[in-house]
């Protein structure tokens, strides 16, 4: 064989050029565009090469991967004739590359150059449109299927049924289902899932009971249907009757129990699975614990997962980081972060946001900022988390700077959560005028309707600054009925600023909202010898009023719990948007404090 610089090796006379080109294609790296262009020239200039469908298929696939679907489409447009299977390769490559609606451009181009779609084309298009929930284009594809005589194909009918189900067109799906003469188990399962998604439990059950042949998917769809509607007993009945229980059946039932808060029943099934559990099973239980704020069991289950050698996924990491954030377990959170790095997990916006949330809630705002800047494509959740973290830690000015950076550089419009973080930051930093300005701009400039949490932030802001009358006027003018959180914030401000008259008014509102507030805990504690320490109350008020003031310092409970559950010398972190007072010690919000056990410590 001989060669020239920059060209393909030429075959010997005994080797057909078509076979040689195919050999080169199969042995050419898809990342070598220059070699692909050389092969293209051989295809264009040699009719015998061009006639081989294997060569063209291999080239179009390699070209779409290396140079992009658009270049492969241009190549096909300039061929004297092209097979529909080649265009299907381009459409599939475009759909798999997640390039939006570009696949429809290639579909339209194919028709314009005189190549008509086949069943495989329509199947690809319907699958992509279902994923993107594109309504009008799906109807156009449906009409073309009818015109081309493919409507009798059961595979395409199933695709159409799945399409209408996923875009929420229940009536269209039911009509299509009713027109089908022979319904196999796959079509029936698709319809059961469709009815389930729309809450039509009775119709789904009627169809399920009428099926002569049921697969494991049939039973699983019915279990999921009942679980979605919180009919957990009916779901368990189907589960127990299921003769073909697979891991999906078990996971669906465990997830159903977790959803309604029956974690003990979920754990019982979990333990019964034995070695049949997969990572989804573990994630379902861990997420269930986190969702219902049972964070310690979630962490314990992860440790058990590790002991049994089950590899965690990104979902596991997100759930665990949420548990650490609520527990204030910074050391555990750091260990999980190291695990993510050591096992090469991709830190996308979901996992990155979980890390940001964990670090700032555990008092490490510096690390949260580092994670934030390392995420290449930040979404609004990441921006909201870092603004919230800066605000909670008293960095009001930095929160405002981030707020503007989000809009200017990231081109992201703020939402209600953004303003909670922003107003909270103004409140903790004593930035009254700034807080007022951004609150007034919410609706006027950003079209964000203030909710109860935004009014709560403003009441807290005004109350901290001693503007009690203005805070009370705001509460009275709220278009939303103020809740106990809003009134409680104003009450704390009244007591801090020694306004006993307003304090009495606010207390009355709180009693009317929640007459059981306090659950009589303080009264029961007094019976067993509890004496409040009131030295930290510096206001000139009666002794009884001083005792009332310290009742609302929940930090003392946090410190007590920490002392009871940690070894001597360990750190106790208190993360709260208030201040901790005791024996002349002032602890800033979100600070880390080294507490020592002492029999003389008064809380």
N, C-alpha and C positions, 0 to 999 in steps of 0.2 A: 504494500500500500504506500502511496506517496502523498505528500501534503505540501501546501504553500502557506506562507505566513498569513496568519489571521483567517484561514479558511478551514473548512471541515476536512478531515481525512477522506480521501477519495477511495472507493472500493476497487478491488482488483476486478478484472473483466469477468471472473467466475462468480462474483457476488452481485446479486441484483441491487440496484441503487435504492429501491423501495425498502428492501430488507435492511440495507445499511443505515438509511435514515431512521428507521424504526429502532435499530440498535442504538444509534446515537441518542435518540430521544430518551430511551429507557435508562441510559447511562449518563445523562446530562443532569447536573444539579438544577433544580427548579429556581435556584437563586442566581443563575448565570444568564442574564438577559442577552449578552452578546452572542452566546452560542445558540440561543433560541432564534435570534434574528437571522443567523446563518442558516439554520434549519428551515426557517420560513422561506428564504430565497430558493432553497432546493424544492420546496413544495410548490411554489408559484411557477417556477420555470420548468418543472418536469411533470407532464400530465400523468405519467405512470405512477409517480409518487402521490399526486393529488387524488388519484382514484382509490387509494387505499383508505378505508374508513378507520382502520386501526391506527394508522399514522395520524390522520386528522384528529381523531379523538384524543390520542396521547398528546398531540401538540396543543390543541385547544385547552386541555386541562392544565398542562404545564404553563401555557401562556397566561391563562386566567390567574393562576397562583402567583406567577412571577411579575408579570407586567400589568395585571389587573383585568377584570371582566370587560372593561370598555375597549381595551386593545384587542382582546379576543373577538369582540363583536365587530370591530373594524375589519379584522382579518376575514371573518365569515362574510361580511357584506361585499367584499371584493373578490370572492370566489365565484366562478361561473355558476356553480350550483352548490348548495350545501344541504346536508341532511338535518332533519328536525332534531335528531339525537345530539348533534353538535351544539345547537342553540340551547337545548336543555342543559348541557354542561355549563354554558355561560350563565343561564338563569340560576342554576343551583349554586354556582360559585358566588354570584352576586348576593343571593339570599343568605348564604352561609357567612359571607363577610360582613353582614349586618350593616349594609350601606343604605339603609332607609328603603325608599320605594324605587331604587334604581332598577331592580329586576323587572319592573313593569315597562321600563323603557326598552329593555332588550326584548321583552315579549312583543311589544308594539312594532319594534324594528323588524323582528322576525316575520311578522305578518305582512309588513309593507314590502319586503323583498320577495314575497311570494312563497314563503315556507309556512305551512299551516300547522298549528299545534296538534299534538296527539294526546293520548290519555295521560302519559307521563308528564307532559307540559302542564296540563290542567291540575294534576295532582300537586305539582310543585307550587303553582300559583295559589291554589286554595290554601295550602299549608302556610305559605308566607302571609297571605291576607288574613288568615285566622290569627296568626301570631301578632299582627299589627292592628287587628280589629278595624279593618277598612271596609266600610259597609257598601258604598255605591259601586266600587270596582268589583266587588264580589258578585253583585247582581249582574253586572255586565258579563263576567266570566260564566255565570250560570246560563245566561241567554245564549252565549256562544256554544256552550256544551250542548244545549238543546238543538241549535241550528246544525251542528256537525254530527248529530245522531249518536252522541255518546251517552245520552241520558239513561239508557238501560243498563249501563255498566254499574254494578253494585259497588265497586271500589270508589268510583267517582261520586256516587250518591252518598256514600258514607262520608266522603270528604266534604260534600256540600252540607250534610247534616251537622258535621262537626263545626264547619264554618259559621252557620247560622246560630249554633249553640254558643260559640265563643264570642260572637258579637252581640249576644243578648236578644236575638230575634226568635223568641219562643214560638210565636204563632207560625212563622215561616218554617221552623224546624218541625213543628207538629204536622203541618200540611205536607211537607216532604216525606215525613215518616209514614203518614197515612196513605200516600200514593205508592209506597214500595210494596210490590206484590209478595216478594219472598224476603222475609227479614231473618237474617242469621243472628247468631249470638253477639257478634261485634256491633251490629246496628242497634240491637236492643240495649246493649250496655251503653252505647253512646247516648241513646234517648233517655235512659235512666239517669245518667250523669247530667244531662241537660235539664231534666225535670228537677233533679236535686239542686242544681245551681239556682233555680228560680223558686225554690221553696215549695214545689208541688209534690209534697210527700205522699199524699193519697194516690195520686196518679202514678208516681214512681213505683209504689208498692203494688198497685194493681197490675202494672206491666211486668214487674218482677215475678209476682205469683203466677202469671199466665205463661211464663217462659217454660217450655218443655225441656230445654237444655240450658243449664246455667254453668258458667265458668267461674273461676275464682274472682275475676273482675266483676261479675254480676253481684256476688255476695259483698265484695268490698265497696262497690258503688252504693249499695243499699245501706251498709253500715255508715258510710260517710254521709249519706243523705239524712239519716236520723240524727247523727252527731251534729251536723250543721244546724239543725233545728232544735238542738238541746233536748231531744227525746232520747235520753241516754239509756233508759230501760229497754226501749224498743230496739235500739242499736245493739245492746247486749244480747237480746233474744236472738237477733239475726246472727250475731257472732257465735253464740253457743250452738246454733243449728248448722253453721257453716261446715260442710264435710271436707272442704279443701282449704283449710286455714293456711295461709302463707304469711310471710313476714309483713306484707302490706296489711293483711287483716288485723294482725296484732297491733301494728303501729297505728292504724286507724282507730281502733278501740281505745288504746292508751291515750291517743291525742284527744279523743272525745271526752274521756274522764278528766284529763288535764284542763280542757276548755271550760268545763262546768265547775272546776275546783275540787273534784273528788280525787285528790292526789293519793290517798291511801288505796283506793280501788285501782288507780293507775299503777301504783307501785306494786300491788299484788300481782297484776297481770305481767308487769315488767319482770318480776322475779320468776314467774312461771315459765317465761320464754326460754330460760336457760341459755344455751349456746346459740340459739336462733336469732339473737339480737344483732342488729347492724348499727352503723353509726347514726342512722335516722332515729332508731329506737332510743338510743342514749340522748341524742339531742332533744327529742320530744319530751323526755322526762326532765332534763335540765332546764329547758325553756319553760316547762310547766311550773317548776318550782320558782323560777325567777319571776314569771308573770304574776304569780300569786304571792310574791314577796317573801318566799321562804328561801332566803339566800344561802344560809348555811347548809341546808340539805343539797342545794345545787352544787356547791363547792365540794361537798363530800362525795356526791355522785361522780363528779369529774375525777376525783382521786381514785375511786373504784374503777372508773373507766380506764385510767392509766394502769392500774394494777392488773387489769385483765388484758392489757395489750391492744386495746382498741384505739385506732388512730383518730384523733379529733379532727373536725372540719372547721371551716371558717364560722359556721353557725354556732358550733360549740364555743369558740373563742369569744364571739360577740355576746352570747348569753352569760358566760363566766365574767367577762369584763363588766357587764351590767350588775352582776351580783357583787363584785368587788367594789363598784362605785357606791352601791347602797350600803354596803357593810363598812365602807371606809378602809377596806383591807388593801392598803397600798403595797405592802410586801408581796402579797399574793398577786396583785395586779402586775407588779414588776416582773414576777416570775413568769406570768402568762405572756407578757410582752417579750421576754427573752425567748420563750418557747416559740412564739410566732416568728421571731427573727432566725432562730436556729433551724427551724423546719421549713424555712423559705415560703411561708404563707404570703400571698399577695395582699398587701395592705391597700385595699381599695377604699372608696369613700365610706362604705359600711363599717368595715373593720377599723379604719382610721378614725372614724367618728366615735366608735366605741372606746378606743384608746384615749381620745381627747376627753371624752365624758368621764372616764374612770379617773384619769390623772387630776383633772381640775376638781372633781368632787372629793378626791382623797387629799386635796391640799397641795398638789404639785403643779401649779399653773405654769411653771417654767418648762417642764417636760411636755405638758399639753401643747404649749406653743411650738415646741420643737416638732412634735408629731404633725401639727397643723401645717407647718411650712414644708414638711417633707411630702405631703400628699400632692401629687401632680395635678389632679383635676378635682378641685374642691366643689362640692355642691352646697346648697343652702343649709343643709343640716350641719355640715362642718363649720360654716361661718356662724351659724346660730350658737353652736356649742362653745366656740371660743369667745364669742361676745358674752355669752352667759357666764362663762368661767371668769373672764376678766372683771365683769361686773360684780360677781359674788366675792371676789378677792379684793374688792375696793379699788380696782384700776379703772375708774370711770372714764378718764380722758383717753386711755388706750382703747376702751370699748367703743367710744365714739369714733376714734380714728379708724378702727377696724370696720365699723359700720359704713363709713364713707368709702373705704378701700373696697369693700364688698361690692358697692354699686359702681365705682369708677373703673376698677380694673377687672373685676370678675363679671361685671354686667349682670349681677343678680339682684332682683327686686326683693326688698325685705318683706317679711310676713309678720303675723302676730307674734310668733315666738321670738323673732328678732327684737321686737319692741319690748317684750318682757325683759330680755337680757339688757337692753339699752337703758330702760327706765330703772331697772334694779341697780345697774352700775351707777347711775346718777344718784340714786337714793343712798347707796353705801358710801359714796364719795362726797355727799353733801352738796351736790351740784343742782340746786333748786331751779335756777333759771333755765339751765339746759334741759332738765327734766320736763319742765312746763312747755318748753319750745317743742320738743320732740313729741310730746303727748298731743299737742294741738295740731301738729303736722301729720299725725297718723292718717286721719281721714282726708284732710285737705289736700295733701301732696301725694301720699302713698296709697290712698283708697283702702286703708286697713281699718275696719270697724273696731273701736276699742271694746274689749271684752272685760269680764269681771276681774281677770288677773291684772289687766292694765290699770284699772281703777284702784285695785289693791296696791300696786306699786306706787301710784301717785299719793294715796293716803299715807303710805309708809314714808314716802319722800317728804311730804309736808309735815307729818307728825314728828319725824326725827329733827326737823328744822325748827320745831316749836310753833309752827303755824297751825295751831289746833283748830281755830275757828274756820280757817280756810279749808282745812281737811274735812271738818264736819259739814260745811256747806257743799263740798264736792260729793260727799256720801249722800246727802239729801237730794242732790240734783241728778244722781246717777239714773240713767234710763233702765238700768238693770237693778233688780232687788239686791241690796248688799247682803252678803253671806257672813257667817261667823268669822271668817278669816279677815274680812275688811274691818268689821267692828272690833275684832281682837287686836288688830294692828293699831287702830285708833285708841283703844283702851290702854295699851302699853305706852303709847306716846303721852296720854293724859297723866299716867302715873309717873313717868319720867320727869315731866314738866310740872308736876304737883298741881294739876287742875282738878280738884276734887269734885267740883260741880259738874263739869262735863263728864268726868269719870263715872259719876252716878248715872247720868243719862245713857251713856254708852253701855254700861253694865246691864241696865234694864233691857236694852235692845238685844244683848247677847243672851240673857235669860229667856227672853221670848223666843229666840231662834233655837236655842239648845238648852232646855231646862235641866238636862242631865249632865251638863258640862262638868268635868272633874271626877264623875263616877264615885264621889264620896271617899276618894283615896286618902286625901289629907286628914279627914275626920277619923278614918280607921287607923292611920298611922299615929295620930295623937293618942289613941287609946293604948297603944303599946309603947309609949314613951318617947315618941318623936318630938324634938324641940327644934324649931327653925332657928337658924343663925341669921340675925338681922343686923349685924355690924356693918354689912356692906350697903345697907340702905341709909344713905346720907341725908335724905329729905327730912325736914322738920315735921314729922307726922306722928300720929298716935302709934303705940306699940302694936295694936291689932292691925292697923293699916300696913305697918312694916311686915308683919307676918303674911298678910295677903300679897304683898309685893313679891316676896321670894317664892311664893307658890308657883309662879309662872316661869321660873328659871329651870327649864328642862335640862340644861347642861349638867346640873348636879346629878341627875339620874344617869346621864351618859357616863360621867366620871365614876359613879358608884358601880355601874355595870362593868366598866373597864377594870376597876380595881379587883372586883370579884372574879374576873375571868382571865386575868393575865398574871404572868410571873413578875416578881419584884424586879424593878429596873427597866421593864419594857415600856415602850412609848405608848401613850394613849393620844390618839388624834381626835380632836373635836372639830368637825366641819359644820359651821352654822352661821347664819347671817345676823347673829347677835354678838354680845360680848359675855365673857365669863368673869364673874367677880367672886373674890373670896380671899380673906386675910390680906387685903392690900394688893393682890395679884390681878393684873389685867391681862387677859389673853385675847389677842386680836382674832377676828373671824378667820376660820380655816387654818389656824396655827397648829404647830406640832408641839406638844408639851410633854416633858419628861416628868412623870409623876412617880413618887416613891410611896410605898405602903407605909402608913404611920397610924398607930392607934389613936393619935391625937388629932388626925385630920378631920376637920368639920366641913361638911358639904352643905 
